[in-house]
Amino acid sequence: MKKNLAIVLAGGTGSRTGESLPKQFLLLREKPILLHTLEKFELHGDIDDIILVTHGNYIKQTKQILEGKGFTKLVGIMEGGEARQDSSRMGVIAADPNEYENILIHDGARPFLSKKIIDEVLVALKDHSAVTVAVETTDTILVLDEKNYIGDVPDRKTLRRVQTPQGFKLQLIREAHQKAIQENIFNSSDDCLLVSRMKLAPVYVVDGSPLNIKITYPMDLMLADKILDIFNYN
């Protein structure tokens, strides 16, 4: 029986947090954010292996942080590319199709991923080839015209904010990345968008959580600390 692989993308450089270190190395309760994230997959019974993709300048530091932390499922630490799509492709291509069936791709700076979300993505992959996690938007979204006037106001009921992990059959996401290279597409902000743009498969959506935040700005780090204070998160 083929296995489930988690690919964790941690290639940020910290430009938007204003910190000297990439966000994945910032401490949350005296522990790097990256460790919080990796633990969610390490402790999940249906995730067999983990590949970590990180920035080339921080490979050594990443290995030092992980040393002795007991991540038995971590089978590889890889250097990422210039953009998220590059890093994702490298992780996907490194996965052996003879060994893995399902791939979950997750942002290293989303430390509050729950077991429930991983469960639901894996369940959805029994019937679908591409799955994303998303939450309802509570704000009205505006579409602006070229002169900065309101051009359209989409119905909020149909809008969602995308989160990760995003799940795929390995063969599908490999095909998407290979086709993107052939067609010179290098600007997809996530993998489900790539599959959708290529029209390779419909993307099924499962409910995420407002707590499954991505730490990007300094305020997010303060919010993360509060989440640990208020919620018994698992």
C-alpha positions as a LaTeX table, in Angstrom:
\begin{tabular}{lrrr}
\hline
Residue & $x$ (\AA) & $y$ (\AA) & $z$ (\AA) \\
\hline
Met1 & 0.00 & 0.00 & 0.00 \\
Lys2 & 1.41 & 3.38 & $-1.02$ \\
Lys3 & 2.09 & 5.97 & 1.64 \\
Asn4 & 1.10 & 9.55 & 2.53 \\
Leu5 & 3.83 & 12.20 & 2.32 \\
Ala6 & 3.80 & 15.70 & 3.79 \\
Ile7 & 5.92 & 18.34 & 2.04 \\
Val8 & 6.56 & 21.32 & 4.32 \\
Leu9 & 7.65 & 24.52 & 2.56 \\
Ala10 & 9.87 & 26.71 & 4.73 \\
Gly11 & 11.76 & 28.80 & 2.21 \\
Gly12 & 10.93 & 32.26 & 3.51 \\
Thr13 & 13.61 & 34.84 & 4.20 \\
Gly14 & 11.79 & 37.00 & 6.76 \\
Ser15 & 11.38 & 40.07 & 4.56 \\
Arg16 & 7.80 & 40.80 & 5.66 \\
Thr17 & 8.21 & 40.07 & 9.35 \\
Gly18 & 10.98 & 42.66 & 9.62 \\
Glu19 & 13.10 & 40.16 & 11.54 \\
Ser20 & 16.70 & 39.18 & 10.86 \\
Leu21 & 15.70 & 35.50 & 10.76 \\
Pro22 & 13.16 & 33.84 & 8.45 \\
Lys23 & 9.75 & 33.50 & 10.10 \\
Gln24 & 10.01 & 29.71 & 10.39 \\
Phe25 & 12.91 & 30.15 & 12.84 \\
Leu26 & 11.21 & 32.73 & 15.06 \\
Leu27 & 10.40 & 31.46 & 18.54 \\
Leu28 & 6.87 & 30.72 & 19.65 \\
Arg29 & 6.93 & 29.78 & 23.32 \\
Glu30 & 10.68 & 29.20 & 23.19 \\
Lys31 & 10.37 & 26.83 & 20.23 \\
Pro32 & 10.90 & 27.69 & 16.53 \\
Ile33 & 7.65 & 27.97 & 14.56 \\
Leu34 & 8.95 & 25.33 & 12.15 \\
Leu35 & 9.10 & 22.74 & 14.94 \\
His36 & 5.49 & 23.46 & 15.93 \\
Thr37 & 4.48 & 22.84 & 12.31 \\
Leu38 & 6.51 & 19.68 & 11.77 \\
Glu39 & 5.16 & 18.17 & 14.97 \\
Lys40 & 1.61 & 18.21 & 13.54 \\
Phe41 & 2.69 & 15.78 & 10.81 \\
Glu42 & 5.10 & 13.80 & 12.98 \\
Leu43 & 2.32 & 13.04 & 15.46 \\
His44 & $-0.37$ & 12.23 & 12.89 \\
Gly45 & $-0.87$ & 8.50 & 12.52 \\
Asp46 & $-1.72$ & 8.59 & 8.82 \\
Ile47 & 1.28 & 10.65 & 7.69 \\
Asp48 & 4.13 & 8.30 & 6.87 \\
Asp49 & 6.97 & 10.61 & 5.81 \\
Ile50 & 7.92 & 14.30 & 5.70 \\
Ile51 & 10.10 & 16.23 & 3.26 \\
Leu52 & 11.18 & 19.70 & 4.34 \\
Val53 & 12.06 & 22.29 & 1.70 \\
Thr54 & 13.94 & 25.31 & 3.01 \\
His55 & 16.02 & 28.25 & 1.78 \\
Gly56 & 19.51 & 27.32 & 0.63 \\
Asn57 & 21.13 & 29.85 & 2.96 \\
Tyr58 & 19.56 & 28.17 & 5.98 \\
Ile59 & 20.06 & 24.46 & 5.32 \\
Lys60 & 22.75 & 24.18 & 7.98 \\
Gln61 & 20.74 & 26.16 & 10.53 \\
Thr62 & 17.65 & 24.08 & 9.81 \\
Lys63 & 19.55 & 20.84 & 10.43 \\
Gln64 & 20.94 & 22.23 & 13.70 \\
Ile65 & 17.46 & 23.18 & 14.91 \\
Leu66 & 16.08 & 19.74 & 14.08 \\
Glu67 & 18.98 & 17.77 & 15.51 \\
Gly68 & 17.94 & 15.57 & 18.40 \\
Lys69 & 14.27 & 16.60 & 18.24 \\
Gly70 & 13.02 & 13.11 & 17.39 \\
Phe71 & 11.49 & 13.67 & 13.96 \\
Thr72 & 11.46 & 10.06 & 12.85 \\
Lys73 & 9.32 & 10.71 & 9.76 \\
Leu74 & 11.62 & 13.35 & 8.27 \\
Val75 & 13.17 & 11.66 & 5.22 \\
Gly76 & 14.74 & 14.68 & 3.54 \\
Ile77 & 15.74 & 18.33 & 3.90 \\
Met78 & 15.99 & 20.02 & 0.50 \\
Glu79 & 17.08 & 23.38 & $-0.81$ \\
Gly80 & 14.16 & 25.32 & $-2.29$ \\
Gly81 & 13.95 & 27.64 & $-5.26$ \\
Glu82 & 13.46 & 31.34 & $-5.85$ \\
Ala83 & 9.65 & 31.24 & $-5.59$ \\
Arg84 & 7.11 & 29.07 & $-3.79$ \\
Gln85 & 6.23 & 27.24 & $-7.00$ \\
Asp86 & 9.89 & 26.29 & $-7.48$ \\
Ser87 & 10.19 & 24.95 & $-3.94$ \\
Ser88 & 6.97 & 23.01 & $-4.20$ \\
Arg89 & 8.07 & 21.47 & $-7.51$ \\
Met90 & 11.37 & 20.35 & $-6.01$ \\
Gly91 & 9.60 & 18.60 & $-3.16$ \\
Val92 & 7.07 & 16.97 & $-5.47$ \\
Ile93 & 9.70 & 15.72 & $-7.93$ \\
Ala94 & 11.69 & 14.26 & $-5.03$ \\
Ala95 & 8.71 & 12.07 & $-4.07$ \\
Asp96 & 8.90 & 8.54 & $-5.52$ \\
Pro97 & 5.64 & 7.64 & $-7.36$ \\
Asn98 & 6.27 & 3.99 & $-6.55$ \\
Glu99 & 6.26 & 4.79 & $-2.84$ \\
Tyr100 & 3.72 & 7.58 & $-2.34$ \\
Glu101 & 0.12 & 8.05 & $-3.44$ \\
Asn102 & $-1.05$ & 11.15 & $-1.55$ \\
Ile103 & 0.94 & 14.35 & $-1.08$ \\
Leu104 & 0.06 & 17.09 & 1.39 \\
Ile105 & 1.84 & 20.41 & 0.78 \\
His106 & 1.87 & 22.77 & 3.75 \\
Asp107 & 3.29 & 26.18 & 4.68 \\
Gly108 & 6.01 & 25.87 & 7.30 \\
Ala109 & 4.76 & 29.07 & 8.94 \\
Arg110 & 1.27 & 27.63 & 9.68 \\
Pro111 & 1.92 & 26.08 & 13.11 \\
Phe112 & $-1.74$ & 25.69 & 14.15 \\
Leu113 & $-2.70$ & 23.00 & 11.67 \\
Ser114 & $-5.10$ & 20.61 & 13.41 \\
Lys115 & $-5.37$ & 16.84 & 13.25 \\
Lys116 & $-8.97$ & 17.33 & 12.11 \\
Ile117 & $-7.91$ & 19.26 & 9.00 \\
Ile118 & $-5.29$ & 16.66 & 8.06 \\
Asp119 & $-7.91$ & 13.94 & 8.56 \\
Glu120 & $-10.42$ & 15.68 & 6.31 \\
Val121 & $-7.90$ & 16.32 & 3.53 \\
Leu122 & $-6.89$ & 12.65 & 3.53 \\
Val123 & $-10.53$ & 11.52 & 3.53 \\
Ala124 & $-11.29$ & 13.85 & 0.61 \\
Leu125 & $-8.36$ & 12.39 & $-1.34$ \\
Lys126 & $-10.16$ & 9.05 & $-1.43$ \\
Asp127 & $-12.64$ & 10.57 & $-3.91$ \\
His128 & $-10.76$ & 13.56 & $-5.34$ \\
Ser129 & $-7.37$ & 14.12 & $-6.96$ \\
Ala130 & $-6.86$ & 17.69 & $-5.69$ \\
Val131 & $-8.03$ & 19.15 & $-2.39$ \\
Thr132 & $-7.56$ & 22.54 & $-0.79$ \\
Val133 & $-8.40$ & 23.93 & 2.63 \\
Ala134 & $-10.29$ & 27.23 & 2.87 \\
Val135 & $-12.35$ & 29.37 & 5.23 \\
Glu136 & $-15.20$ & 31.78 & 4.65 \\
Thr137 & $-14.33$ & 35.45 & 4.34 \\
Thr138 & $-16.02$ & 37.74 & 6.86 \\
Asp139 & $-15.16$ & 40.90 & 4.92 \\
Thr140 & $-16.76$ & 42.22 & 1.77 \\
Ile141 & $-14.37$ & 41.85 & $-1.17$ \\
Leu142 & $-14.10$ & 44.53 & $-3.85$ \\
Val143 & $-12.92$ & 44.12 & $-7.44$ \\
Leu144 & $-11.39$ & 47.40 & $-8.61$ \\
Asp145 & $-11.23$ & 48.74 & $-12.15$ \\
Glu146 & $-8.12$ & 50.26 & $-13.73$ \\
Lys147 & $-8.97$ & 53.69 & $-12.26$ \\
Asn148 & $-9.29$ & 52.34 & $-8.71$ \\
Tyr149 & $-13.07$ & 52.53 & $-8.63$ \\
Ile150 & $-15.26$ & 49.63 & $-7.52$ \\
Gly151 & $-15.88$ & 47.46 & $-10.53$ \\
Asp152 & $-17.64$ & 44.56 & $-8.86$ \\
Val153 & $-18.64$ & 43.24 & $-5.46$ \\
Pro154 & $-18.70$ & 39.41 & $-5.51$ \\
Asp155 & $-21.20$ & 37.57 & $-3.34$ \\
Arg156 & $-19.37$ & 36.89 & $-0.09$ \\
Lys157 & $-21.11$ & 33.52 & 0.24 \\
Thr158 & $-19.10$ & 32.18 & $-2.70$ \\
Leu159 & $-15.72$ & 33.50 & $-1.52$ \\
Arg160 & $-13.14$ & 31.62 & 0.53 \\
Arg161 & $-9.67$ & 32.34 & 1.88 \\
Val162 & $-7.22$ & 29.59 & 0.96 \\
Gln163 & $-5.12$ & 27.83 & 3.58 \\
Thr164 & $-2.89$ & 24.77 & 3.58 \\
Pro165 & $-2.32$ & 21.84 & 3.54 \\
Gln166 & $-3.33$ & 21.20 & $-0.05$ \\
Gly167 & $-3.61$ & 17.54 & $-0.97$ \\
Phe168 & $-2.99$ & 15.76 & $-4.26$ \\
Lys169 & $-2.53$ & 12.43 & $-5.90$ \\
Leu170 & 1.20 & 12.46 & $-6.58$ \\
Gln171 & 0.88 & 11.73 & $-10.30$ \\
Leu172 & $-1.45$ & 14.71 & $-10.74$ \\
Ile173 & 0.69 & 17.31 & $-9.01$ \\
Arg174 & 3.82 & 16.02 & $-10.78$ \\
Glu175 & 2.04 & 16.47 & $-14.10$ \\
Ala176 & 0.95 & 20.00 & $-13.13$ \\
His177 & 4.49 & 21.11 & $-12.32$ \\
Gln178 & 5.96 & 19.49 & $-15.42$ \\
Lys179 & 3.33 & 21.12 & $-17.62$ \\
Ala180 & 3.96 & 24.50 & $-15.96$ \\
Ile181 & 7.61 & 24.33 & $-16.99$ \\
Gln182 & 6.65 & 23.45 & $-20.55$ \\
Glu183 & 4.23 & 26.39 & $-20.70$ \\
Asn184 & 6.56 & 28.85 & $-18.90$ \\
Ile185 & 4.22 & 29.35 & $-15.95$ \\
Phe186 & 6.21 & 30.28 & $-12.86$ \\
Asn187 & 3.95 & 32.59 & $-10.82$ \\
Ser188 & 1.35 & 30.33 & $-9.18$ \\
Ser189 & 0.90 & 31.28 & $-5.55$ \\
Asp190 & $-0.18$ & 27.77 & $-4.58$ \\
Asp191 & $-0.42$ & 24.28 & $-6.02$ \\
Cys192 & $-4.20$ & 24.03 & $-6.35$ \\
Leu193 & $-4.18$ & 27.21 & $-8.42$ \\
Leu194 & $-1.63$ & 25.53 & $-10.69$ \\
Val195 & $-3.81$ & 22.43 & $-11.13$ \\
Ser196 & $-6.84$ & 24.60 & $-11.77$ \\
Arg197 & $-5.08$ & 26.81 & $-14.30$ \\
Met198 & $-3.93$ & 23.72 & $-16.18$ \\
Lys199 & $-7.48$ & 22.31 & $-16.09$ \\
Leu200 & $-6.06$ & 18.98 & $-14.98$ \\
Ala201 & $-8.67$ & 18.25 & $-12.30$ \\
Pro202 & $-11.40$ & 19.94 & $-10.29$ \\
Val203 & $-10.21$ & 21.09 & $-6.87$ \\
Tyr204 & $-12.37$ & 20.01 & $-3.94$ \\
Val205 & $-12.57$ & 22.34 & $-0.92$ \\
Val206 & $-12.70$ & 21.26 & 2.72 \\
Asp207 & $-13.28$ & 23.60 & 5.63 \\
Gly208 & $-10.25$ & 25.09 & 7.30 \\
Ser209 & $-10.06$ & 26.98 & 10.57 \\
Pro210 & $-9.68$ & 30.67 & 11.46 \\
Leu211 & $-6.90$ & 29.54 & 13.79 \\
Asn212 & $-4.86$ & 27.99 & 10.97 \\
Ile213 & $-3.05$ & 31.28 & 10.38 \\
Lys214 & 0.11 & 31.83 & 8.41 \\
Ile215 & 2.67 & 33.85 & 10.32 \\
Thr216 & 3.78 & 36.58 & 7.92 \\
Tyr217 & 3.84 & 39.91 & 9.78 \\
Pro218 & 4.97 & 40.86 & 13.31 \\
Met219 & 1.33 & 41.12 & 14.42 \\
Asp220 & 0.81 & 37.48 & 13.43 \\
Leu221 & 3.45 & 36.36 & 15.92 \\
Met222 & 1.62 & 38.19 & 18.72 \\
Leu223 & $-1.66$ & 36.62 & 17.60 \\
Ala224 & $-0.04$ & 33.18 & 17.58 \\
Asp225 & 1.02 & 33.63 & 21.19 \\
Lys226 & $-2.55$ & 34.56 & 22.13 \\
Ile227 & $-3.92$ & 31.51 & 20.33 \\
Leu228 & $-1.74$ & 29.33 & 22.54 \\
Asp229 & $-2.99$ & 31.25 & 25.59 \\
Ile230 & $-6.70$ & 30.97 & 24.81 \\
Phe231 & $-7.23$ & 27.74 & 22.88 \\
Asn232 & $-6.42$ & 24.16 & 23.66 \\
Tyr233 & $-5.36$ & 23.67 & 20.07 \\
Asn234 & $-4.88$ & 20.23 & 18.52 \\
\hline
\end{tabular}
